[in-house]
Amino acid sequence: MLADFETEEFADGQLVFSAGDFASHLFYIKQGAVQILAESGAVIAEVAQGQSFGETAILKGGVRSFSVRAKGAMVCSKIGSDEAAQLLTTYSPFLVTILEALLLQQNMHNKLRQRSDA
C-alpha cells in the first residue's frame, strides 16, 4: 500500500517541515530517522524507520506544532490529508475513536515535554 504514495528523500539536517507550516501531509519513514524539534531548537524526540510523524496535525487540521529535520539521509512516504482520510474510512468508527484518543494523548505529552525542555 505504501508504494502508492509519493516518496520523498531528505538529506542530513534538511527540514521536512517547520512549526507553523500548514499540515497537508503525514510521513512514514522507509529509511533513516528524523528529529522532532521544540521551538527552542532542542530535540524532543526521534522517530525512525517504520514509524510515522505529522499525523496529529493532519488528522486534527491546522498547522504544525513542531519542526522536523532529517537525522542522516531519510526516505519517506508522503501521505496527503485526503489519502489519510480515505484510509481512516476503511476502519470501524471504534478504531478511529481509539486512534484519535491516542493522538490526543501523544499531542499532550509532546506539549508537556516541550515546556520542560524550554
C-alpha positions as CSV (number, residue, x, y, z in Angstrom):
1,M,0.0,0.0,0.0
2,L,2.9,2.5,0.8
3,A,4.1,2.0,-2.8
4,D,1.0,4.0,-3.9
5,F,2.2,7.1,-2.1
6,E,4.7,9.7,-3.2
7,T,8.3,9.0,-2.0
8,E,10.5,11.9,-0.8
9,E,14.1,12.0,0.1
10,F,15.8,14.3,2.6
11,A,19.5,15.0,3.3
12,D,21.0,15.0,6.8
13,G,19.9,18.2,8.6
14,Q,17.3,19.1,6.0
15,L,14.0,20.4,7.3
16,V,11.0,18.3,6.4
17,F,8.6,21.0,7.7
18,S,8.7,23.8,10.2
19,A,6.4,24.7,13.1
20,G,3.6,26.9,11.9
21,D,3.5,25.3,8.4
22,F,0.1,24.2,7.1
23,A,-0.4,20.5,7.8
24,S,-1.1,18.9,4.4
25,H,0.8,15.5,4.7
26,L,1.8,12.9,7.2
27,F,5.0,10.9,6.6
28,Y,6.0,7.2,7.0
29,I,9.8,6.6,7.3
30,K,11.0,4.0,4.9
31,Q,14.7,4.5,5.7
32,G,16.6,6.7,8.2
33,A,15.3,8.9,11.0
34,V,14.1,12.4,11.9
35,Q,14.3,14.6,15.0
36,I,11.3,16.5,16.4
37,L,12.4,19.9,17.5
38,A,11.0,22.2,20.1
39,E,10.6,25.9,19.4
40,S,13.9,26.4,21.1
41,G,15.6,24.0,18.6
42,A,16.1,21.3,21.2
43,V,15.5,17.8,20.1
44,I,12.4,16.4,22.0
45,A,12.0,13.1,20.1
46,E,13.4,11.0,17.4
47,V,11.4,8.9,15.0
48,A,12.9,6.1,13.0
49,Q,12.4,3.7,10.2
50,G,8.9,2.0,10.3
51,Q,7.4,4.9,12.2
52,S,5.3,7.9,11.1
53,F,5.2,11.5,12.1
54,G,3.0,14.5,11.3
55,E,-0.2,12.6,11.8
56,T,-1.6,14.7,14.7
57,A,-1.8,18.0,12.8
58,I,-3.1,16.4,9.7
59,L,-5.9,14.5,11.4
60,K,-6.9,17.4,13.6
61,G,-6.3,20.0,10.9
62,G,-4.4,23.2,11.3
63,V,-0.7,23.9,11.4
64,R,2.4,22.1,12.6
65,S,3.3,22.3,16.3
66,F,6.9,21.3,15.9
67,S,9.7,21.4,13.3
68,V,11.1,18.1,11.9
69,R,14.5,17.6,10.4
70,A,16.3,14.6,8.9
71,K,18.8,12.8,11.0
72,G,21.1,11.4,8.4
73,A,19.7,10.6,4.9
74,M,16.0,9.8,5.2
75,V,13.5,8.4,2.7
76,C,9.7,8.5,3.4
77,S,6.3,8.1,2.0
78,K,4.3,11.3,1.9
79,I,0.6,10.8,2.5
80,G,-1.8,13.6,1.8
81,S,-4.7,14.6,4.1
82,D,-7.3,13.3,1.6
83,E,-5.5,10.0,1.2
84,A,-5.2,9.7,5.0
85,A,-8.9,10.4,5.4
86,Q,-9.7,7.7,2.9
87,L,-7.5,5.2,4.8
88,L,-9.4,6.0,8.0
89,T,-12.8,5.4,6.4
90,T,-11.8,1.8,5.8
91,Y,-11.6,1.2,9.6
92,S,-14.5,0.9,12.0
93,P,-15.6,4.1,13.9
94,F,-14.5,2.4,17.1
95,L,-10.9,2.1,15.8
96,V,-11.0,5.7,14.6
97,T,-12.0,6.9,18.1
98,I,-9.1,4.9,19.6
99,L,-6.7,6.4,17.1
100,E,-7.9,10.0,17.9
101,A,-7.6,9.3,21.6
102,L,-4.0,8.1,21.2
103,L,-3.1,11.1,19.0
104,L,-4.6,13.5,21.6
105,Q,-2.5,11.8,24.3
106,Q,0.6,12.0,22.2
107,N,0.0,15.7,21.5
108,M,-0.5,16.5,25.2
109,H,2.7,14.5,26.0
110,N,4.7,16.4,23.3
111,K,3.4,19.8,24.7
112,L,4.4,18.9,28.2
113,R,7.8,17.7,27.0
114,Q,8.3,20.9,25.0
115,R,7.6,23.0,28.1
116,S,10.0,21.1,30.2
117,D,12.8,21.5,27.6
118,A,12.2,25.2,27.3
